[in-house]
């Protein structure tokens, strides 16, 4: 087979998606200086209907479906995603060929104005903006007096809504990695540690998807795959895969390698133990099932996946199935005040 000299990369059109894709493009150019990697920008269902609840347009693959169609039609040879947007069950014929080294996975607070610097400063009536049921349920649990209001749109749009003169928001909850990739580090007021909020499955990692039978591309992107990141994210995705049930639910996770010493583990040290924490919460934050486990993964993706399965089973034993059933039942319950005299449902929020 003749080696391809031009390899189109499919990506969403948002500023964050382009920034992530350029990061992949630059890495590929470094390893393959004679090849060209043009970007194929397109809008997905989730991009086109940002004014509607996600439930009205579907809750599976709304940010990846159109991209995968272009990959299937060979209009492009690989796709770049935020891993947290990628369904845990891919369409037949597609694989995540590489997961790049994970950036900070934590959630952060972005304050509008005032003296607030931490969650402890929040009082009754303060409004937290988020489009994530995972963040909303955990913040309700931590700060029962606050109001949680839906805020959709890309990062720039959300920040503009926060900064508007008539903004109802006290702060936004966002992913640290998204802000950092767009050079909005200075907007971060505080980082939320795992003791305060568990992050989304795969958050902070960039996924590169390709056709499962495209051996040339799989070999091409192999240097970009970061084993510690893959082990952590495969364990997290395994939890989601078992609990998800085909819908968006409030699932939070945290993974870390257990090692001795004071420095971050090297890739070689990822052959040791992996700790995985996870929780499932009700939409109002009143009920929660949480657990953690440690396992010797020894650099094995299969063992990392098995760790995720074990944690998911522990969550189910602690009542996660009952909580999830209630989440499904209550998805249309009006829990989120809009501040306009109307009420907005949680149905269709992103996790």
Secondary structure, DSSP 8 states (H G I E B T S, - for coil): ----SB--EEEESSHHHHHHHHHHHHHHHHH-TTSB--EEEE--HHHHTTTS-GGGT-SSSTTTHHHHHHHHTTS-SEEEEEGGGS-SS--TTEEEEEE-------EEEEE-SSS--SGGG--TT-EEE-SBHHHHHHHHHH-TT-EEE---S-HHHHHHHHHSTT---SEEEEEHHHHHHTT-GGG--EEE-TTT--B-TTTT-EEEEEETT-HHHHHHHGGG--HHHHHHHHHHHHHHHHH-TTS---EEEEEEEE-SSSS---GGGGGSEEEEEEEEE-TTSS-EEEEEEEEE-TT-HHHHHHHHHHHHHHHHHTTHHHHHHHHHHHTTS--EE-SSSSEE--TT-B-
